[in-house]
Amino acid sequence: MLMKGHFYRRGCKCKKKKCTCGSKWAFTVDIGLDPVTGNRKQKVKSGFNTKQEAEEAAAPH
């Protein structure tokens, strides 16, 4: 099961379905609330060659 999050090409300049600018895939997922401040905590990781690799890395183990 995938975690709730956002998968995107980080820094993509070409904005095409088949990216030609060479940007990598990244994800941002919510990991809960900060108990002190009540703000959302998020995890961001990038550097994946495919969207599938990013989704697998975001999935809970």
ABEGO torsion letter per residue (X at the ends): XBBBBBBBBBGBAAGBABBAAGBBBBBBBBAEBBAAAGBBBBBBBBGBABAAAAAAAABBX
